[in-house]
Amino acid sequence: MKREIEILDNFIRERGLRHTPQREVILRVFLSIEKHLSVDELYTIVKRRNPKIGYVTVYRTMKMLEDAGLCNEIDFGDGVSRFEHQYGHGHHDHLVCLKCGSYIEVINPEIEKLQDELARRNRFVPLKHKLQIFGTCNKCLG
């Protein structure tokens, strides 16, 4: 967690923003939970730690953490934005069940190679990507 705090501090300093204790609390809470969190879920947890932190502060801080490369924003097709850890976590894709909302994180080097080859053949330089496959999970299939 120390490295992530340094990354946030550098990001804030480079942009001439203010370092606030609220931002650090939000980062610490977010990093302590290995889960895809919505702003609502994170706000509920942060509020228990510091009741003076508002919803907008949590939302803006999460956007800042994304800009700093500490998290990714994802939408599993239900209109709810969630955030997942990025720094220190390997790239992965998601299989998302449209019936129950569950998701499976998948890592497949062959897919990554195929994406790289597709970009190379088209003289395209990818900066980032997201792969989400929507369908029905094994439990919901019955």
PyMOL commands that set and color helices and strands:
alter all, ss='L'
color gray80, all
select helices_A, chain A and resi 2-14+21-31+39-49+55-67+109-121+138-141
alter helices_A, ss='H'
color red, helices_A
select strands_A, chain A and resi 37-38+71-75+81-85+93-97+103-106+132-135
alter strands_A, ss='S'
color yellow, strands_A
deselect
rebuild
show_as cartoon
